[in-house]
Amino acid sequence: AIPQDMRSLLQRNLAYDRAMEAASPAGTPAMPAMPSRRRVLVPAVAVAAVVAVAAGTGLLAWNHWEAQPVFVQAMATRRGQQLDVPLPDGSRLRLDTATRLEISYYRQRREVRLLEGQAAFSVQGDPARPFHVLAGPLRITVVGTRFFVRHTPDIAGSEGVHVAVEEGRVRVGQAARGAGTEADLLLSPGQQVSSNAQGALSAVSPVSSAGLAPWRDHRVRFDNQRLDRALAELARYGDPRLVIADPAVAALPITGVFDPRDMATFRRVLPASLPVRLKETEGGAADVVLAR
């Protein structure tokens, strides 16, 4: 179909030609049988110029039309909230706590920009419209699959992006290079990869035994994680009411699987797992974690 902008331009050109014919006097002498080269060249150049302008204008109009999204939606979850979101193409998203993203569907591609947090993607297959997730420095591209992306730039030690695949294949690469470069990594089911804040990718590795996304079952898993970073992760779900004042305590490693909604259990287990004790602050607003 001809874009409306190009169609309007052609209609204006046709109307101009007819107006010029109507304005010509009825008794205008016929052209000489052998017109001069100049008389032939000038109309030809004029026609070529009009065609060039029409083609250029039509291409610009077409590109502008193609660049306009057909569906746009922004969404966010509060601390401690999770959200299931159906999309108009049959795909589904599940947002974890404290997550923000923007969805834009175009005529030739689908795009989600993960600004913060983590989400599970179940993408409906459509080879004519690949599905892109932009998270920090990375671009994740699929046709139809289930995968998970985490991007928490404000948490120390987790400033990069993490991608794990449950079903199908996922292509991961730096967003600045565009999609489909030789430097991209192709992930299969049960594989994962991480990047740093600049987009440098780690080696592909198998998903841990804890599963692809334990947060879907309201679980967070720490594997020799620094205590201060573990508390920062728990704070995404609610106020842990714990404060660390000693750098040596902050660096203590913690391992385990916890329910972020059950901080009472975490506070009870913490002194039994690490050489620390809890001291209530004045007013009881929080507890300070101190070395035992």
Secondary structure, DSSP 8 states (H G I E B T S, - for coil): ---HHHHHHHHHHHHHHHHHHHHS-TT-----SS--HHHHHHHHHHHHHHHHHHHHHHHHHHHHHHHS-SEEEEEE--TT--EEEE-TTS-EEEE-TT-EEEEEE-SS-EEEEEEEEEEEEE----TTS-EEEEETTEEEEESS-EEEEEE-TTSTT--SEEEEEEES-EEEEEGGG-SS-TT-EEE-TTEEEEB-TT--B---EE--TT-S-GGGGT-EEEEEEEHHHHHHHHTTTS---EEE--HHHHT-EEEEEE-TT-HHHHHHHHHHHSSEEEEE-TTSS-EEEEE-
